Amino acid sequence: MLRNHATLGCSTIPAPRSFADPAYRGSDLVHVAAEYPDPDHPVRVAIRDHKREILRYLAELAAAAEETDPGKTAATVLTLADGAACVRVSLGDTGAAGLAREAAARLLAHH
């Protein structure tokens, strides 16, 4: 079970080394979504579908790790990942990915 927890916590949170790159500007999906404000635009629909697929995959990992609420666990891990990217870009904090991975590991260890 611990192996599945480790996989779940690290599968979507960016690697700390990518955050160290001075050229890192955050998620390409967020940048593209900002260019298409209409939520029904095909680009936004594709982005939403992609994020839902990530959530589905994370929920499968959570279920395999015997999490009691795989959907909530998946959403939490994705939120940590997206939050880390925002903190990296807005604050320049290159340690945000590592913090998000640590937070995911702590949360998953309590289940």
VOVO-916919 format. One record per atom (N, C-alpha, C): residue number from 1; x, y, z; atom name. Coordinates in nm, 3 decimals, always signed. Example, Ala and Ser with C-alpha at 12.3 -4.5 7.8 and 13.67 -1.06 7.14 Angstrom:
2
ATOM:1:+1.319:-0.569:+0.780:N
ATOM:1:+1.230:-0.450:+0.780:CA
ATOM:1:+1.320:-0.330:+0.780:C
ATOM:2:+1.285:-0.225:+0.708:N
ATOM:2:+1.367:-0.106:+0.714:CA
ATOM:2:+1.290:+0.003:+0.787:C
//
This chain:
111
ATOM:1:+0.082:-0.119:+0.000:N
ATOM:1:+0.000:+0.000:+0.000:CA
ATOM:1:+0.087:+0.126:+0.000:C
ATOM:2:+0.198:+0.126:+0.070:N
ATOM:2:+0.283:+0.245:+0.074:CA
ATOM:2:+0.336:+0.279:-0.064:C
ATOM:3:+0.366:+0.177:-0.143:N
ATOM:3:+0.416:+0.204:-0.277:CA
ATOM:3:+0.309:+0.278:-0.358:C
ATOM:4:+0.184:+0.234:-0.346:N
ATOM:4:+0.077:+0.303:-0.417:CA
ATOM:4:+0.058:+0.445:-0.365:C
ATOM:5:+0.071:+0.465:-0.234:N
ATOM:5:+0.062:+0.600:-0.180:CA
ATOM:5:+0.172:+0.689:-0.237:C
ATOM:6:+0.293:+0.638:-0.244:N
ATOM:6:+0.404:+0.717:-0.298:CA
ATOM:6:+0.377:+0.751:-0.444:C
ATOM:7:+0.326:+0.655:-0.519:N
ATOM:7:+0.296:+0.680:-0.659:CA
ATOM:7:+0.189:+0.786:-0.672:C
ATOM:8:+0.086:+0.777:-0.591:N
ATOM:8:-0.023:+0.874:-0.597:CA
ATOM:8:+0.026:+1.014:-0.564:C
ATOM:9:+0.106:+1.028:-0.461:N
ATOM:9:+0.152:+1.159:-0.419:CA
ATOM:9:+0.248:+1.225:-0.516:C
ATOM:10:+0.319:+1.147:-0.595:N
ATOM:10:+0.422:+1.202:-0.683:CA
ATOM:10:+0.382:+1.202:-0.830:C
ATOM:11:+0.272:+1.138:-0.863:N
ATOM:11:+0.241:+1.120:-1.004:CA
ATOM:11:+0.200:+1.247:-1.075:C
ATOM:12:+0.145:+1.342:-1.007:N
ATOM:12:+0.100:+1.464:-1.074:CA
ATOM:12:+0.169:+1.591:-1.026:C
ATOM:13:+0.239:+1.584:-0.915:N
ATOM:13:+0.309:+1.703:-0.864:CA
ATOM:13:+0.441:+1.716:-0.939:C
ATOM:14:+0.465:+1.832:-0.999:N
ATOM:14:+0.586:+1.849:-1.080:CA
ATOM:14:+0.714:+1.817:-1.001:C
ATOM:15:+0.811:+1.769:-1.074:N
ATOM:15:+0.940:+1.740:-1.013:CA
ATOM:15:+1.006:+1.870:-0.968:C
ATOM:16:+1.066:+1.870:-0.849:N
ATOM:16:+1.131:+1.993:-0.800:CA
ATOM:16:+1.233:+2.049:-0.898:C
ATOM:17:+1.300:+1.965:-0.975:N
ATOM:17:+1.403:+2.016:-1.067:CA
ATOM:17:+1.342:+2.104:-1.176:C
ATOM:18:+1.217:+2.075:-1.220:N
ATOM:18:+1.156:+2.161:-1.321:CA
ATOM:18:+1.125:+2.299:-1.264:C
ATOM:19:+1.098:+2.306:-1.135:N
ATOM:19:+1.071:+2.435:-1.071:CA
ATOM:19:+1.198:+2.518:-1.058:C
ATOM:20:+1.311:+2.456:-1.058:N
ATOM:20:+1.438:+2.528:-1.046:CA
ATOM:20:+1.476:+2.601:-1.174:C
ATOM:21:+1.415:+2.562:-1.285:N
ATOM:21:+1.444:+2.624:-1.413:CA
ATOM:21:+1.394:+2.769:-1.412:C
ATOM:22:+1.481:+2.867:-1.431:N
ATOM:22:+1.438:+3.007:-1.427:CA
ATOM:22:+1.332:+3.040:-1.533:C
ATOM:23:+1.325:+2.961:-1.638:N
ATOM:23:+1.228:+2.986:-1.745:CA
ATOM:23:+1.090:+2.927:-1.713:C
ATOM:24:+1.076:+2.855:-1.602:N
ATOM:24:+0.949:+2.793:-1.569:CA
ATOM:24:+0.842:+2.901:-1.551:C
ATOM:25:+0.730:+2.886:-1.621:N
ATOM:25:+0.622:+2.986:-1.616:CA
ATOM:25:+0.490:+2.926:-1.572:C
ATOM:26:+0.491:+2.804:-1.527:N
ATOM:26:+0.366:+2.743:-1.482:CA
ATOM:26:+0.307:+2.651:-1.586:C
ATOM:27:+0.185:+2.613:-1.560:N
ATOM:27:+0.115:+2.518:-1.644:CA
ATOM:27:+0.077:+2.576:-1.780:C
ATOM:28:+0.114:+2.504:-1.884:N
ATOM:28:+0.074:+2.546:-2.018:CA
ATOM:28:-0.078:+2.548:-2.031:C
ATOM:29:-0.144:+2.454:-1.964:N
ATOM:29:-0.290:+2.450:-1.972:CA
ATOM:29:-0.353:+2.575:-1.913:C
ATOM:30:-0.298:+2.625:-1.805:N
ATOM:30:-0.351:+2.748:-1.744:CA
ATOM:30:-0.329:+2.866:-1.838:C
ATOM:31:-0.213:+2.872:-1.901:N
ATOM:31:-0.185:+2.981:-1.994:CA
ATOM:31:-0.282:+2.978:-2.112:C
ATOM:32:-0.303:+2.861:-2.166:N
ATOM:32:-0.395:+2.848:-2.280:CA
ATOM:32:-0.537:+2.880:-2.237:C
ATOM:33:-0.579:+2.829:-2.123:N
ATOM:33:-0.715:+2.856:-2.075:CA
ATOM:33:-0.740:+3.006:-2.059:C
ATOM:34:-0.637:+3.078:-2.016:N
ATOM:34:-0.652:+3.223:-1.999:CA
ATOM:34:-0.677:+3.293:-2.131:C
ATOM:35:-0.632:+3.235:-2.239:N
ATOM:35:-0.652:+3.294:-2.371:CA
ATOM:35:-0.792:+3.268:-2.426:C
ATOM:36:-0.864:+3.174:-2.367:N
ATOM:36:-0.998:+3.137:-2.412:CA
ATOM:36:-1.094:+3.143:-2.294:C
ATOM:37:-1.144:+3.260:-2.260:N
ATOM:37:-1.226:+3.275:-2.140:CA
ATOM:37:-1.363:+3.206:-2.147:C
ATOM:38:-1.413:+3.178:-2.265:N
ATOM:38:-1.543:+3.113:-2.277:CA
ATOM:38:-1.531:+2.966:-2.234:C
ATOM:39:-1.599:+2.927:-2.125:N
ATOM:39:-1.585:+2.789:-2.075:CA
ATOM:39:-1.636:+2.683:-2.173:C
ATOM:40:-1.716:+2.726:-2.273:N
ATOM:40:-1.768:+2.630:-2.371:CA
ATOM:40:-1.684:+2.623:-2.498:C
ATOM:41:-1.578:+2.704:-2.504:N
ATOM:41:-1.489:+2.700:-2.621:CA
ATOM:41:-1.425:+2.562:-2.628:C
ATOM:42:-1.408:+2.507:-2.747:N
ATOM:42:-1.348:+2.373:-2.760:CA
ATOM:42:-1.213:+2.357:-2.691:C
ATOM:43:-1.133:+2.462:-2.687:N
ATOM:43:-1.004:+2.455:-2.619:CA
ATOM:43:-1.026:+2.434:-2.470:C
ATOM:44:-1.117:+2.511:-2.412:N
ATOM:44:-1.146:+2.495:-2.269:CA
ATOM:44:-1.207:+2.359:-2.239:C
ATOM:45:-1.291:+2.311:-2.328:N
ATOM:45:-1.350:+2.177:-2.310:CA
ATOM:45:-1.240:+2.071:-2.311:C
ATOM:46:-1.144:+2.085:-2.402:N
ATOM:46:-1.033:+1.988:-2.408:CA
ATOM:46:-0.948:+1.994:-2.281:C
ATOM:47:-0.924:+2.113:-2.231:N
ATOM:47:-0.845:+2.127:-2.107:CA
ATOM:47:-0.920:+2.063:-1.991:C
ATOM:48:-1.049:+2.090:-1.981:N
ATOM:48:-1.130:+2.033:-1.874:CA
ATOM:48:-1.131:+1.880:-1.883:C
ATOM:49:-1.145:+1.828:-2.006:N
ATOM:49:-1.143:+1.683:-2.025:CA
ATOM:49:-1.010:+1.624:-1.982:C
ATOM:50:-0.903:+1.694:-2.014:N
ATOM:50:-0.769:+1.647:-1.976:CA
ATOM:50:-0.755:+1.642:-1.823:C
ATOM:51:-0.797:+1.748:-1.757:N
ATOM:51:-0.789:+1.750:-1.609:CA
ATOM:51:-0.877:+1.641:-1.548:C
ATOM:52:-0.992:+1.617:-1.606:N
ATOM:52:-1.080:+1.510:-1.556:CA
ATOM:52:-1.014:+1.373:-1.573:C
ATOM:53:-0.940:+1.357:-1.681:N
ATOM:53:-0.869:+1.231:-1.702:CA
ATOM:53:-0.759:+1.214:-1.598:C
ATOM:54:-0.691:+1.322:-1.565:N
ATOM:54:-0.590:+1.316:-1.458:CA
ATOM:54:-0.657:+1.278:-1.327:C
ATOM:55:-0.770:+1.339:-1.297:N
ATOM:55:-0.843:+1.305:-1.174:CA
ATOM:55:-0.885:+1.158:-1.174:C
ATOM:56:-0.931:+1.109:-1.288:N
ATOM:56:-0.971:+0.968:-1.297:CA
ATOM:56:-0.853:+0.877:-1.268:C
ATOM:57:-0.739:+0.908:-1.327:N
ATOM:57:-0.617:+0.829:-1.306:CA
ATOM:57:-0.575:+0.832:-1.160:C
ATOM:58:-0.576:+0.951:-1.101:N
ATOM:58:-0.538:+0.963:-0.960:CA
ATOM:58:-0.637:+0.889:-0.870:C
ATOM:59:-0.764:+0.892:-0.905:N
ATOM:59:-0.864:+0.820:-0.826:CA
ATOM:59:-0.840:+0.669:-0.835:C
ATOM:60:-0.798:+0.621:-0.952:N
ATOM:60:-0.764:+0.479:-0.966:CA
ATOM:60:-0.646:+0.443:-0.875:C
ATOM:61:-0.545:+0.529:-0.873:N
ATOM:61:-0.431:+0.504:-0.784:CA
ATOM:61:-0.475:+0.507:-0.638:C
ATOM:62:-0.561:+0.601:-0.605:N
ATOM:62:-0.610:+0.611:-0.467:CA
ATOM:62:-0.690:+0.487:-0.428:C
ATOM:63:-0.772:+0.440:-0.519:N
ATOM:63:-0.850:+0.319:-0.491:CA
ATOM:63:-0.757:+0.200:-0.472:C
ATOM:64:-0.654:+0.190:-0.555:N
ATOM:64:-0.557:+0.080:-0.542:CA
ATOM:64:-0.482:+0.089:-0.410:C
ATOM:65:-0.467:+0.212:-0.359:N
ATOM:65:-0.399:+0.233:-0.230:CA
ATOM:65:-0.497:+0.221:-0.113:C
ATOM:66:-0.620:+0.181:-0.145:N
ATOM:66:-0.725:+0.158:-0.046:CA
ATOM:66:-0.763:+0.285:+0.030:C
ATOM:67:-0.760:+0.397:-0.037:N
ATOM:67:-0.808:+0.522:+0.023:CA
ATOM:67:-0.960:+0.511:+0.041:C
ATOM:68:-1.011:+0.568:+0.148:N
ATOM:68:-1.155:+0.558:+0.176:CA
ATOM:68:-1.239:+0.642:+0.081:C
ATOM:69:-1.184:+0.751:+0.031:N
ATOM:69:-1.256:+0.837:-0.063:CA
ATOM:69:-1.161:+0.871:-0.178:C
ATOM:70:-1.149:+0.780:-0.276:N
ATOM:70:-1.053:+0.800:-0.386:CA
ATOM:70:-1.074:+0.929:-0.463:C
ATOM:71:-1.197:+0.970:-0.483:N
ATOM:71:-1.223:+1.093:-0.558:CA
ATOM:71:-1.171:+1.216:-0.485:C
ATOM:72:-1.196:+1.220:-0.355:N
ATOM:72:-1.148:+1.334:-0.275:CA
ATOM:72:-0.996:+1.333:-0.266:C
ATOM:73:-0.937:+1.216:-0.251:N
ATOM:73:-0.791:+1.206:-0.247:CA
ATOM:73:-0.731:+1.256:-0.379:C
ATOM:74:-0.791:+1.214:-0.490:N
ATOM:74:-0.743:+1.256:-0.622:CA
ATOM:74:-0.751:+1.408:-0.636:C
ATOM:75:-0.863:+1.465:-0.595:N
ATOM:75:-0.880:+1.610:-0.605:CA
ATOM:75:-0.780:+1.684:-0.516:C
ATOM:76:-0.752:+1.627:-0.399:N
ATOM:76:-0.656:+1.690:-0.307:CA
ATOM:76:-0.516:+1.691:-0.368:C
ATOM:77:-0.475:+1.579:-0.425:N
ATOM:77:-0.341:+1.571:-0.485:CA
ATOM:77:-0.330:+1.665:-0.605:C
ATOM:78:-0.435:+1.671:-0.687:N
ATOM:78:-0.432:+1.761:-0.802:CA
ATOM:78:-0.428:+1.907:-0.757:C
ATOM:79:-0.501:+1.939:-0.652:N
ATOM:79:-0.501:+2.075:-0.598:CA
ATOM:79:-0.362:+2.112:-0.546:C
ATOM:80:-0.297:+2.018:-0.479:N
ATOM:80:-0.159:+2.043:-0.433:CA
ATOM:80:-0.066:+2.069:-0.551:C
ATOM:81:-0.081:+1.991:-0.656:N
ATOM:81:+0.004:+2.007:-0.774:CA
ATOM:81:-0.017:+2.143:-0.840:C
ATOM:82:-0.144:+2.176:-0.862:N
ATOM:82:-0.173:+2.304:-0.927:CA
ATOM:82:-0.134:+2.421:-0.838:C
ATOM:83:-0.155:+2.406:-0.708:N
ATOM:83:-0.116:+2.511:-0.614:CA
ATOM:83:+0.034:+2.532:-0.612:C
ATOM:84:+0.109:+2.423:-0.619:N
ATOM:84:+0.255:+2.434:-0.621:CA
ATOM:84:+0.302:+2.512:-0.744:C
ATOM:85:+0.240:+2.486:-0.858:N
ATOM:85:+0.277:+2.558:-0.980:CA
ATOM:85:+0.246:+2.707:-0.965:C
ATOM:86:+0.133:+2.740:-0.906:N
ATOM:86:+0.097:+2.881:-0.886:CA
ATOM:86:+0.194:+2.950:-0.790:C
ATOM:87:+0.231:+2.882:-0.682:N
ATOM:87:+0.324:+2.941:-0.585:CA
ATOM:87:+0.461:+2.961:-0.651:C
ATOM:88:+0.502:+2.866:-0.732:N
ATOM:88:+0.632:+2.879:-0.800:CA
ATOM:88:+0.633:+3.004:-0.888:C
ATOM:89:+0.526:+3.022:-0.964:N
ATOM:89:+0.522:+3.135:-1.057:CA
ATOM:89:+0.500:+3.267:-0.984:C
ATOM:90:+0.407:+3.271:-0.890:N
ATOM:90:+0.372:+3.399:-0.827:CA
ATOM:90:+0.473:+3.445:-0.724:C
ATOM:91:+0.533:+3.352:-0.651:N
ATOM:91:+0.629:+3.389:-0.547:CA
ATOM:91:+0.774:+3.357:-0.582:C
ATOM:92:+0.793:+3.284:-0.691:N
ATOM:92:+0.928:+3.245:-0.728:CA
ATOM:92:+0.986:+3.137:-0.638:C
ATOM:93:+0.900:+3.068:-0.566:N
ATOM:93:+0.942:+2.967:-0.468:CA
ATOM:93:+0.973:+2.836:-0.538:C
ATOM:94:+1.101:+2.809:-0.559:N
ATOM:94:+1.141:+2.686:-0.628:CA
ATOM:94:+1.122:+2.562:-0.542:C
ATOM:95:+1.093:+2.579:-0.415:N
ATOM:95:+1.070:+2.465:-0.327:CA
ATOM:95:+0.925:+2.423:-0.318:C
ATOM:96:+0.836:+2.489:-0.393:N
ATOM:96:+0.693:+2.462:-0.383:CA
ATOM:96:+0.658:+2.318:-0.420:C
ATOM:97:+0.722:+2.263:-0.521:N
ATOM:97:+0.691:+2.125:-0.561:CA
ATOM:97:+0.728:+2.028:-0.449:C
ATOM:98:+0.843:+2.049:-0.389:N
ATOM:98:+0.884:+1.962:-0.280:CA
ATOM:98:+0.789:+1.971:-0.162:C
ATOM:99:+0.743:+2.092:-0.132:N
ATOM:99:+0.646:+2.109:-0.023:CA
ATOM:99:+0.515:+2.039:-0.054:C
ATOM:100:+0.470:+2.050:-0.177:N
ATOM:100:+0.346:+1.982:-0.217:CA
ATOM:100:+0.360:+1.831:-0.208:C
ATOM:101:+0.474:+1.779:-0.250:N
ATOM:101:+0.497:+1.634:-0.240:CA
ATOM:101:+0.499:+1.590:-0.094:C
ATOM:102:+0.563:+1.668:-0.009:N
ATOM:102:+0.567:+1.635:+0.135:CA
ATOM:102:+0.426:+1.639:+0.194:C
ATOM:103:+0.348:+1.740:+0.157:N
ATOM:103:+0.211:+1.751:+0.207:CA
ATOM:103:+0.128:+1.631:+0.162:C
ATOM:104:+0.142:+1.592:+0.037:N
ATOM:104:+0.067:+1.476:-0.013:CA
ATOM:104:+0.109:+1.350:+0.063:C
ATOM:105:+0.237:+1.333:+0.085:N
ATOM:105:+0.284:+1.216:+0.159:CA
ATOM:105:+0.229:+1.212:+0.301:C
ATOM:106:+0.227:+1.329:+0.367:N
ATOM:106:+0.171:+1.335:+0.504:CA
ATOM:106:+0.023:+1.303:+0.507:C
ATOM:107:-0.050:+1.360:+0.412:N
ATOM:107:-0.194:+1.334:+0.406:CA
ATOM:107:-0.222:+1.186:+0.382:C
ATOM:108:-0.149:+1.129:+0.290:N
ATOM:108:-0.173:+0.988:+0.255:CA
ATOM:108:-0.129:+0.893:+0.364:C
ATOM:109:-0.029:+0.933:+0.440:N
ATOM:109:+0.020:+0.847:+0.549:CA
ATOM:109:-0.082:+0.836:+0.662:C
ATOM:110:-0.173:+0.933:+0.672:N
ATOM:110:-0.273:+0.934:+0.779:CA
ATOM:110:-0.395:+0.850:+0.746:C
ATOM:111:-0.399:+0.790:+0.631:N
ATOM:111:-0.516:+0.712:+0.591:CA
ATOM:111:-0.491:+0.566:+0.612:C
//
